[in-house]
Amino acid sequence: MRTGEDPVWEDFIARQPSAVFFQRPAWGRAVEIGTRQAVHPLGAWRGRELVGVLPLVHVKSRLFGDALVSAGFAVVGGIAAQDDEASQALADAAAELGRTLKVGHIELRHEKPIRLAAPWVLRPGPFCGFLREISHLDETNLKAIPRKKRADLRKALNDPRLRVETDVDAKTLHAIYARSVRDLGTPVFPRRLFLEAKKGFGEAAEISAVVGPNGPVAAVMTFYFKDRVMPYFGGALPEARAFHAYDLLYWEVMRRAAMRGCHVFDFGRSKRGTGSFDYKTYWGFEPEPLGYQYLPLQGDRIPEINPLNPKYQLMISAWKRLPLPAANLLGPLISRQLG
């Protein structure tokens, strides 16, 4: 996407009901700078009118094989188009690009599957999304939280040792996030991705943190788009658990989002059988399977690149034991290959 076309793309995203935050050009720039993976934004045109967009990331990986992913390093963000004809045209263009780049497969991360002709396939997977409407009233949102989790939240709200800051820098967030994902056995994303996302989205990206007696213990980067709020990059230190800091952090995100006029709380995606999946259900969110669609280009198999794959369990266990400096050094080299 050339710089001069960004306003046209942004205008289409703003008007298209099916469009999502990660289809914005600023996400592509953050990914390209932050992960050094090439971005290929495709547009469908009728004459001089843009009728569909597809931001693809060429994820080069010696570990897992090359792929085109939309939206890369995001939970959703495939094709946004006015109609089926524009959608199929973009899918066909993606297939042609994939063959030219000789990738193994193409992955379109839709919230709900769209109509695409074979050989595109919908593959049921472990990922679910979590969406819920929120009220402009704190009392109503509080009552929507199940009783046990609401009790945990009240403990944090009544703890004088805690406060929430909403103007936190990306470096502080990344330090907490890096410790959190290392403890889960996951390589950390490059810090540059965080810095560029905050820089590119301005007020649409907010970083908040729960500060305890000895400093920040939990932090999250939250994205705002249309009437939706999405806490996205989030992490916590081990001591956050005793404070119920995560509960306080997400409550404050919800409360501030309602003040900004948001009506939908997007809790992101999680895999069935994981702690984050269970945590979101404890908040009263119902899981909805995500409509990821694939096109195999070399053979008929799509790699199972997720922590639930048994063949990665040994690697995950070893990663948890890595000294944090080593994990922070090696993590970005691996995570940029995951997409």
Stockholm file with secondary structure:
# STOCKHOLM 1.0

chainA/1-339         MRTGEDPVWEDFIARQPSAVFFQRPAWGRAVEIGTRQAVHPLGAWRGRELVGVLPLVHVKSRLFGDALVSAGFAVVGGIAAQDDEASQALADAAAELGRTLKVGHIELRHEKPIRLAAPWVLRPGPFCGFLREISHLDETNLKAIPRKKRADLRKALNDPRLRVETDVDAKTLHAIYARSVRDLGTPVFPRRLFLEAKKGFGEAAEISAVVGPNGPVAAVMTFYFKDRVMPYFGGALPEARAFHAYDLLYWEVMRRAAMRGCHVFDFGRSKRGTGSFDYKTYWGFEPEPLGYQYLPLQGDRIPEINPLNPKYQLMISAWKRLPLPAANLLGPLISRQLG
#=GR chainA/1-339 SS CCGGGHHHHHHHHHHCTTCCGGGSHHHHHHHHHHHCCEEEEEEEEETTEEEEEEEEEEECCTTTCCEEEETTTSSSCCCEESSHHHHHHHHHHHHHHHHHHTCSEEEEEESSCCCCCTTCEECCCSEEEEEEECCSCHHHHHHTSCHHHHHHHHHHHTCTTCEEESCCCHHHHHHHHHHHHHHHTCCCCCHHHHHHHHHHHGGGEEEEEEEETTEEEEEEEEEEETTEEEEEEEEECTTHHHHTHHHHHHHHHHHHHHHTTCCEEEEEEEETTSHHHHHHHHTTCCEEECEEEEEESSSSCCCCCSTTSGGGHHHHHHHHTSCHHHHHHHHHHHHTTTC
#=GC SS_cons         CCGGGHHHHHHHHHHCTTCCGGGSHHHHHHHHHHHCCEEEEEEEEETTEEEEEEEEEEECCTTTCCEEEETTTSSSCCCEESSHHHHHHHHHHHHHHHHHHTCSEEEEEESSCCCCCTTCEECCCSEEEEEEECCSCHHHHHHTSCHHHHHHHHHHHTCTTCEEESCCCHHHHHHHHHHHHHHHTCCCCCHHHHHHHHHHHGGGEEEEEEEETTEEEEEEEEEEETTEEEEEEEEECTTHHHHTHHHHHHHHHHHHHHHTTCCEEEEEEEETTSHHHHHHHHTTCCEEECEEEEEESSSSCCCCCSTTSGGGHHHHHHHHTSCHHHHHHHHHHHHTTTC
//
